[in-house]
Amino acid sequence: MSRPAALSLPPWLTHALRTQRGPVPWSALTRGALAAGPLLLAGMLAGRTPLGVLAAIAAMLAGINDRPGSRRASVKRLGVPALAGTLGLLVGTYAGQQLSAVPLTLLLTVLGLAAGGISAVGPVASAAGTQLLVTAAVGAGTPAAGNGWQQGLAFLAGAGWLLLLRLALPTPGSLAGDFRFDGERTAVADVYDAIAALLDATGSGSATARRAALTAALDHAQDALAGPRLRRRASSAAERRLHAQFTAALPLAEAATALAWAGEPVSARAAEGPRRLAAAVRGNTGTGPLPAPSRSAAALRALDDALLRAAEAFDRAGDAEHRPPARRRGVRDAVRAALGTGGREYGLRVAVCFGASAAVAQALHDARWYGQHQHWYWLPATTVFLVKPDLGPLASRVLGRAAGTVLGALVFAGFAAVLPRPEGLVVLVTVCGALVPLSTRNFAALTAVITPLVLALVMIGGEPQASLSRIGETLLACAIVLIVGHLPMPGERGGGVRARLDTAGSAAHAYLVHVLSESGDRAERWALRREAYRTLAEARTAIAVSAAELPALARHTEGTDNVAVVLERLVDTTTACAVHLDETGGLTPRHTGLLRDLLDELERREAWAAPPAAA
């Protein structure tokens, strides 16, 4: 008797149900509890409740970006979006006061075009573009609570308060070592653990996934160490030591990748060394004895040499400056990304959605559809979150937003009926603010937490209970984004995916050319290798999101996953060639033949996956 086939959910629904896993971020939850609620209470006690509401909104938006990482990296991750949000609030407030409906809608549409293009630059730029548009909608759609500059200062103060908490409060484990380097130390230790995991998986079917995990760990550590500092060079022996420990991991990662490429299992003791180095980084201690070397192959010899050099670097790390490789992206690259096919496609879609939702919201407001409510920002602000591709496939975002809003609005309606005002609402804001960092693991959960928080803030600001109207506006925003998302647009569809794939291809070729030139500049090679793997990971993420779209959208990027696979094999093979050249001074026919075959296959795949004629 045959077994029934397992129920297979469509990719967009699977993505909507997926939740990121990990330990509970107690530090972030504590910061969330100390941010929105206390700021709101301070504004109420000072007799400036509207400004307190704005500060609480700023803290909530900053809490969405309060992800695990180092203190240094959090300055850019929280600070840049906060500055963009302040600018958006000022523009929206003054434009809402001075312009009529049509010019205001045109201005917001142009702002959406610019913010959408900027969002294609990277995660921080995307967060900045989101806050710029959300606060512009809030400023334009809310009656002025005071002068525009006062609102801007209140917003900046709210986000700055959460950033100050991030910089000042300790995180678990940070008091055991240097207080300043809690996130950085963990990130570097995770790199060594990821190297050990890749060595354990060498020769098995999980090696590819382990190599991808190593890339993610290296990206995270690189970002953690590359944040802003007051001095150009490391200012303490502890910081120099941490930089040296990360730099020492790069040849180890290179050798481990070459072993995984070879596909032959290695002895269990090969992973012992990286694990001991990981423990040394976490505990800020010496390395202790390392396992005996095994030098039967070029990649194993490279691994053992890198392990010995790492042990030496651990012992002498505080004596000299070891600067980790920085990302090979400057202002020109950012402008190219914003104005390229991906930026233009995303910017146009954001502009149409944001402008259309602002026009509809104002029309409904003038028709008194909102009843006693004096503001109309919810519809365009909701659209901003829905139109963001980095939050998942379009259908998944719409489903998550609709479900989360309905649940959050109903929960708030229940609490609003029984909680004392305003004390109970302040408590509700505090609890929801604490839950924001945890809820970011699922879009529907995040929406379900943010909805009662914002509704409580609106009610404290003097508006009546608005659960039902917010559900209606959210569903209307979902309809607008779904319609616009499937409309034919000028230019190339899937441009964002192809732009990231082109960037990854350029980085892979630059890495290959450097290795084949047999240059002795290893720092340059490691920097090129990091950029090749990082851009490839970004492309794979974009491809996975696009593949989970509804068929009408997913078809525009068909074949790009095959190109990414070939690029990944090319970068892995280039890494194996680099290690072999170091150890033997020449390449084998196998290496050269594989490189030639991969380049030919890449050319065929790119031609097959070329986009159709412009819509």
Summary of the structure (lengths in Angstrom):
residues: 615
radius of gyration: 25.9
end to end distance: 50.3
largest distance: 79.7
contacts: 2241
relative contact order: 0.11
helix: 75%
strand: 0%
